[in-house]
Structure formats: structure tokens, C-alpha cells
């Protein structure tokens, strides 16, 4: 059973995230020859104030 964990920075529309989850599940199913009902996809969202690349927070005005 494939279990896929994805972390995203908050801020995307709900519809886009749901579409992404469905597409990731389908690709995993197709690529791994796993029945779609056995694929698990979990998306965790983190606020921009809790995500950084190096010392630059995603919430910094220069990163938007």
C-alpha cells in the first residue's frame, strides 16, 4: 500500500489541493501497479511563518 506524505506551504485554493491529491494518487497507482483503493495521500500544510529556505522565511515580504 503506497503511503504518500506531502507538505505544502498554506495558501493554495482547496480545489487545487484536492485535484493535486487525486492526480498524485492516480500516478502512484499507475506507476506502481497498485490498486487505486490502496493508495494513501496525505497533505500537511504549514503556515508561511513556519517554513524557510535557509534563513529566509516564506512569509518575508521579499519572498512573495
Secondary structure, 3 states (H helix, E strand, C coil): CCEEEEEEECCCCHHHHHHHHHHHHHHHHHHHCCCHHHCEEEEEEECHHHCEECCEECCCHHHC
